Amino acid sequence: MAQEFPTQARVVIVGGGIIGCSVAYHLTKLGWTDVVLLEQGQLSGGTTWHAAGLVGQLRSHANMTSLIKYSTQLYSELEAETGLATGWKNCGSLSVARSADRMTVLKRTAASARAQGVDIEVISAREAQEKWPVMAIDDLVGAVWLPGDGKANPTDLTQSLAKGARNRGARVIERVRVTGITVKDGKACGVETDKGNIAAEIVVNCAGQWARKVGAMCGVTVPLHSAEHMYIVTGKIEGVHPDLPVLRDPDGYIYFKEEVGGLVMGGFEPEAKPWGMNGIPDDFEFALLPDDWDQFEILMQNALVRVPQLETSEVKKFYNGPESFTADNNFILGEAPELKNFFVGAGFNSMGIASAGGAGRALAEWIVNGAATMDLWPVDIRRFAGFNNNPRWLHDRVKETLGLHYAMPWPNRELDTARPFRRSALYDRLAARGACFGSKMGWERANWFAAPGEKPETEYSFGRQNWHGAVQREMKATREAAGIFDQTSFAKIMVQGRDAASVLNRICAADVDVEIGRSIYTGLLNERGGYESDLTVMRLGRDKFLIVTGSAQAVHDADWISKNIPEDAHVTLTDVTSSYAVLALMGPRSRDILAKLTSADLSNAGFPFASIREIDIGYATAYANRMTYVGELGWELIVPTEFAVGVYEALHEAGHEHGLSDCGYYALEALRIEKGFRAWSRELTPDINPFEAGLAFAVSMDKPGGFIGREALIETKAKGKLTRRIVQFTLDDSAPMLWGGELILRNGKPVGEVRSASYGHTLGRSVALGLLDNAEGVDKDFIENGRFEIDLAGERHTATAHLKAPYDPKSERVRADSTDLREAA
Ligand SMILES: Cc1cc2nc3c(=O)[nH]c(=O)nc-3n(C[C@H](O)[C@H](O)[C@H](O)COP(=O)(O)OP(=O)(O)OC[C@H]3O[C@@H](n4cnc5c(N)ncnc54)[C@H](O)[C@@H]3O)c2cc1C
């Protein structure tokens, strides 16, 4: 007997592709069985059915790799559970290098993969050919072999996941279209469909290419755009057999896998072809786009080099299917900041089959636990803002992002398309002074300044890049005279109201209920004691706090704070990022420069460290916050946008005689790493607590009312030992460059990875902050009495671990002035 259409469910999932089915599977596995999945057509009929089915584990972020590692495990076991085959074949994969630089990438990847527990072997081109006899290797430098990789049948896998979910009670209903999301009191509470309404506690948007439209039904930003994505299937080719590994040839932008004795060959061309500018048709089911041999030409040419037999083999089928891509080539996961109880899992950038297992589990855990259970920042929906949903911007950006899969992952690589996007009021002035811009959260930011006659263009390499000398100049200016940094991209949030002090004090780990005019560096911790953010809270009035946080964290932090404001509290939160520019004036001469422009008392007694005042600067009135991220005397000037140009010009005029220099983000990064200052999303993540980070001093364990994460910190303390710690390293050899992501070894054994690194010109060597991980404990003895090495593309370099920052300001005056809260520990 046909079941009645449901009117109620705990969770409604929109979309029956591989992602929706994986979310349903994992929700039911976690015990949430009252789940309804709605699919407008048939399961997998959107994008999933025509995927090539490659499952490669390597990603640049350890947690992203671990998601796919879990996928491979799930796919190998699922058939035994559900009785439905998944087509999973653990055939392994090869990646080959056509150039020395690509080989460097593969070796760097191999070192970090090992740190993440992924089996990987660096092999010669000849050894690669033994595993893949049909390829030509004359032009190859080498390869890596990943025995744990594989391939699956996307449709079968989707059906198998759906069966697993059904077996535990989920209802999977096809031919039902969701037409609206019901919202009450700022929360999603159900869906409207062409078959009737369903009330629900949670709604999950897994609508693939349609997810942007489903988000728009309830004001939720899901910034993705479709692009055409293609592969061919050949007839039988001699030497191609079912156990043939997957082959990736990223320098040729191509991949191959075996299918019925022939090859599937597809790829990621450098300039993709966006699709669906006028919306995605509802009935685009089991549908393909017309063959486009012109677009495919570059892939075909490269494939002929790798597999000469393609010249004579038959092309049986050309698949051109649209897939959704995002602005940074990572997918979109999590609870929407705009709407409670509305979750998104979409925008899979041609990685949906590989990612589905891990991403489905991560989203299900997020729903069930009410918070993410691991650091998912690279894919967190809150890394995007409403302006990222601009269709023209997305269209222009995805032309580039598709190709990123196989593009050279140069250190510091910037995306070139759809820029400039957000510009500070100083943009033209900085450009005129030789700024080479990068982009963060859409903001154009000066990375470094070219000297007269130099071109402000970065030339990428794994060694020293062409800005090495520029950053040396800028660091020297900041350490010895003064530097001015345009940090306008910093996110700024105003928190106001009668209960602002008490509510913020519960959200922040440090005590922020301080006297007016104080600024406090604090972490925002989750229930596990990990960092959701680190930021500065400035008390401007009894009921008024200004928060300055990282450029990328505006939406994330506003969401975190809002969600932790009790419903009955009298607190409002406003993002005021666009209202203020931030000019950081840093260095031993900063006081002399600022003193020429203001009547304010800038002495240590009149304007102590960690305080904020509204002062006059030239004709402008602005906040000056005495803080430093570079370890020198200085002020962050928070200037109303309309006064930014005036203040900048006045500072330059006053600073000329003191050696004031424009400085960029590369110098800022190197300066902070030399001082050992931690950065959120690198050293500070939702998985790292203040003890592990070495920031216990910025936590007020005993303040009245406690704070979020305190109980977890008490438990950690009770254990009496730390198994992970952030530690600073310098390379003993002054020549090599570290970039981050490198493997750290202690007495020859892997113990962690570099999270941030720069060339520290003040120290005359590369300097890094690394995370050490050792189950037996990471204590003083472990750090001081180990022989540390850092693996740089297969070459090991000895390194010195530091418990205290090795940068030692030369003059007493600088030391006295540069007192920093973080140092006060
Ligand atoms: C040519 C090609 C090759 C690929 N190769 C690989 C590969 O080798 N490896 C890999 O990992 N990935 C690959 N991918 C990517 C992969 O196919 C996708 O990332 C994945 O299928 C996305 O799954 P999904 O569930 O998000 O989307 P979909 O499969 O599109 O599912 C979304 C579903 O939502 C439904 N829906 C939408 N709106 C509504 C509504 N209002 N009501 C009800 N239902 C709705 C749609 O009908 C659709 O079925 C490839 C993609 C292409 C195009």
The ligand as an SDF file (V2000), in Angstrom:
LIG
                    3D

 53 58  0  0  0  0  0  0  0  0999 V2000
   31.4620   15.5600  -15.8720 C   0  0  0  0  0  0  0  0  0  0  0  0
   31.5620   15.4460  -14.3940 C   0  0  0  0  0  0  0  0  0  0  0  0
   32.4960   14.5920  -13.8350 C   0  0  0  0  0  0  0  0  0  0  0  0
   32.6110   14.4760  -12.4630 C   0  0  0  0  0  0  0  0  0  0  0  0
   33.5220   13.6170  -11.9190 N   0  0  0  0  0  0  0  0  0  0  0  0
   33.6730   13.5200  -10.5800 C   0  0  0  0  0  0  0  0  0  0  0  0
   34.6200   12.6400  -10.0050 C   0  0  0  0  0  0  0  0  0  0  0  0
   35.3180   11.9310  -10.7020 O   0  0  0  0  0  0  0  0  0  0  0  0
   34.7500   12.6080   -8.6600 N   0  0  0  0  0  0  0  0  0  0  0  0
   34.0030   13.3900   -7.8430 C   0  0  0  0  0  0  0  0  0  0  0  0
   34.1840   13.3400   -6.6300 O   0  0  0  0  0  0  0  0  0  0  0  0
   33.0650   14.2270   -8.3570 N   0  0  0  0  0  0  0  0  0  0  0  0
   32.8880   14.3090   -9.7020 C   0  0  0  0  0  0  0  0  0  0  0  0
   31.9580   15.1560  -10.2300 N   0  0  0  0  0  0  0  0  0  0  0  0
   31.1830   16.0010   -9.3390 C   0  0  0  0  0  0  0  0  0  0  0  0
   29.9710   15.3130   -8.7370 C   0  0  0  0  0  0  0  0  0  0  0  0
   29.2100   14.7380   -9.7410 O   0  0  0  0  0  0  0  0  0  0  0  0
   29.1580   16.3130   -7.9490 C   0  0  0  0  0  0  0  0  0  0  0  0
   29.9790   17.0640   -7.0800 O   0  0  0  0  0  0  0  0  0  0  0  0
   28.0770   15.6440   -7.1210 C   0  0  0  0  0  0  0  0  0  0  0  0
   27.3540   14.7690   -7.9010 O   0  0  0  0  0  0  0  0  0  0  0  0
   27.1810   16.6770   -6.4800 C   0  0  0  0  0  0  0  0  0  0  0  0
   26.1790   16.0030   -5.8100 O   0  0  0  0  0  0  0  0  0  0  0  0
   24.9290   16.7670   -5.2120 P   0  0  0  0  0  0  0  0  0  0  0  0
   24.1530   15.7880   -4.4210 O   0  0  0  0  0  0  0  0  0  0  0  0
   25.4050   17.9980   -4.5210 O   0  0  0  0  0  0  0  0  0  0  0  0
   24.1330   17.3080   -6.4820 O   0  0  0  0  0  0  0  0  0  0  0  0
   23.0560   16.5920   -7.4280 P   0  0  0  0  0  0  0  0  0  0  0  0
   23.4640   15.2330   -7.8110 O   0  0  0  0  0  0  0  0  0  0  0  0
   22.7580   17.5190   -8.5410 O   0  0  0  0  0  0  0  0  0  0  0  0
   21.8020   16.4600   -6.4810 O   0  0  0  0  0  0  0  0  0  0  0  0
   20.9610   17.5430   -6.1640 C   0  0  0  0  0  0  0  0  0  0  0  0
   19.5350   17.0760   -6.3330 C   0  0  0  0  0  0  0  0  0  0  0  0
   18.6540   18.0420   -5.8030 O   0  0  0  0  0  0  0  0  0  0  0  0
   17.4640   17.9590   -6.5330 C   0  0  0  0  0  0  0  0  0  0  0  0
   16.7050   19.1900   -6.3410 N   0  0  0  0  0  0  0  0  0  0  0  0
   17.0720   20.4390   -6.7150 C   0  0  0  0  0  0  0  0  0  0  0  0
   16.1160   21.3280   -6.3760 N   0  0  0  0  0  0  0  0  0  0  0  0
   15.1220   20.6350   -5.7970 C   0  0  0  0  0  0  0  0  0  0  0  0
   13.8760   20.9900   -5.2510 C   0  0  0  0  0  0  0  0  0  0  0  0
   13.4660   22.2630   -5.2560 N   0  0  0  0  0  0  0  0  0  0  0  0
   13.1050   20.0260   -4.7240 N   0  0  0  0  0  0  0  0  0  0  0  0
   13.5170   18.7230   -4.7090 C   0  0  0  0  0  0  0  0  0  0  0  0
   14.6920   18.3250   -5.2360 N   0  0  0  0  0  0  0  0  0  0  0  0
   15.4920   19.2680   -5.7570 C   0  0  0  0  0  0  0  0  0  0  0  0
   17.9420   17.7990   -7.9630 C   0  0  0  0  0  0  0  0  0  0  0  0
   16.9610   17.2410   -8.7800 O   0  0  0  0  0  0  0  0  0  0  0  0
   19.1590   16.8980   -7.7820 C   0  0  0  0  0  0  0  0  0  0  0  0
   18.8720   15.5360   -8.0070 O   0  0  0  0  0  0  0  0  0  0  0  0
   31.7950   15.2600  -11.6230 C   0  0  0  0  0  0  0  0  0  0  0  0
   30.8620   16.1370  -12.1880 C   0  0  0  0  0  0  0  0  0  0  0  0
   30.7460   16.2290  -13.5560 C   0  0  0  0  0  0  0  0  0  0  0  0
   29.7570   17.1720  -14.1220 C   0  0  0  0  0  0  0  0  0  0  0  0
  1  2  1  0
  2  3  1  0
  2 52  2  0
  3  4  2  0
  4  5  1  0
  4 50  1  0
  5  6  2  0
  6  7  1  0
  6 13  1  0
  7  8  2  0
  7  9  1  0
  9 10  1  0
 10 11  2  0
 10 12  1  0
 12 13  2  0
 13 14  1  0
 14 15  1  0
 14 50  1  0
 15 16  1  0
 16 17  1  0
 16 18  1  0
 18 19  1  0
 18 20  1  0
 20 21  1  0
 20 22  1  0
 22 23  1  0
 23 24  1  0
 24 25  2  0
 24 26  1  0
 24 27  1  0
 27 28  1  0
 28 29  2  0
 28 30  1  0
 28 31  1  0
 31 32  1  0
 32 33  1  0
 33 34  1  0
 33 48  1  0
 34 35  1  0
 35 36  1  0
 35 46  1  0
 36 37  1  0
 36 45  1  0
 37 38  2  0
 38 39  1  0
 39 40  1  0
 39 45  2  0
 40 41  1  0
 40 42  2  0
 42 43  1  0
 43 44  2  0
 44 45  1  0
 46 47  1  0
 46 48  1  0
 48 49  1  0
 50 51  2  0
 51 52  1  0
 52 53  1  0
M  END
$$$$
